[in-house]
């Protein structure tokens, strides 16, 4: 069963704009069996250009129900149905965000008639609803009104069904052939995966954990494994999966931290290459007998020295170190990038100040080298990272103390007031290692935490 949907809105952003009209036709593959159509009071003014496009005026929606008044009907009529729309993410994200503001996690299987049309009836210059209807002879009675566009989408969907010889394209797990799944794998498990940040797990027929993954959208990432036929290993793993599980983390940072820890703890069979690829090489520092700070690329060993940064290969580490030497006029010889008995080649072409032969003093050279080191350390040595939690009422926190990762936890959003004691009490302890340090450095360089609380 399909819920074929169209909405009209006050603008293009599901975060800042609101729904003004909704139409839902329930289609069983042959005929419409139910419908729901309603104007919606957006509780704000409709921009003039939107009224010009849709014909929906502020007067028309003044006495219309607000979204919360029709929310239950939308849940009930779409329950157990695949959510279908033309450019489905637009309609789906708007409706999902309206529900999110009500504290409800609305999730449905999705199908996009734009994507289906490109595959089943290729060759058109445009795949907008209006262009497709013109090309295929479908009449739209009420363009840019929810009921007219939704009904035209029903007709387009019928056409696509009739022209396709691959019924799996219209399944609630598009792109996944059920005959390729392990016979013991319940497809319903795949349908129930949420579109949130977290970690997911695959198990074989002996209930052994064979793979751990993470994503900002675990549903999308998990399902991609079942569509992946690009390698023998991918097909082999897909065929071995008998069960799946997941754990929401609320944000990508904790998903990364949790995945790294659990791969090392469980050593799943299909994460072997990933384990080998993680942080094999690092850039380390030491002071030589002449008092100069030296940099070197080395393979990680079992001592407790933490590198400035980690890389999957020696080549990648050396390329990065080469970039630092250019930017900060570090001597390539003192960086282990040039071997010579005397001055390095770069001194001869005036790209090195002569630290390699003592012409530049250690104090002067080390001031630049120390700056490079500081740029690769945490800005603060002891701090909490505050991030989104697993629900709207929750926040997540990651603790770093004296540069060492301590762990993470969750607490009630409404108790948050930069209270370090509260955040400390909820922390679950986890071990620190080079991979964790690299995850934290990368996040602090490119991520956007809700807050950083020093202590």
Secondary structure, 3 states (H helix, E strand, C coil): CEEEEEEEECCCCCCCCCEEEEEEEEECCCCEEEEEEEECECCCCCCHHHHHHHCCCHHHHCCCCEHHHHHHHHHHHHCCCEEEECCHHHHHHHHHHHHHHCCCCCCCEEEEHHHHHHHHCCCCCCCCHHHHHHHHCCCCCCCCCHHHHHHHHHHHHHHHHHHCCCHHHHCCCCCCCHHHCCCCCCHHHHHCCCCCCEEEEEECCCCCEEEEEEECCHHHHHHHHHHCCCCHHHHHHHHHCCEEEEEECCCHHHHHHHHHHHHHHHCCHHHHHHHHHCCCEEEEEEECCCCCEEEEEEECCCCCCCCCEEECCHHHHHHHHHHHHHHHCCCCCCCCCCCCCCCCHHHHCCCCCCHHHCCCCHHHHHHHHHHHHHHCCCCCCCEEEEEECCCCCEEEEEEEECCEEEEEEEEEHHHCCCCHHHHHHCCEECCCCHHHHHHHHHHHHHCCCCEEEEC
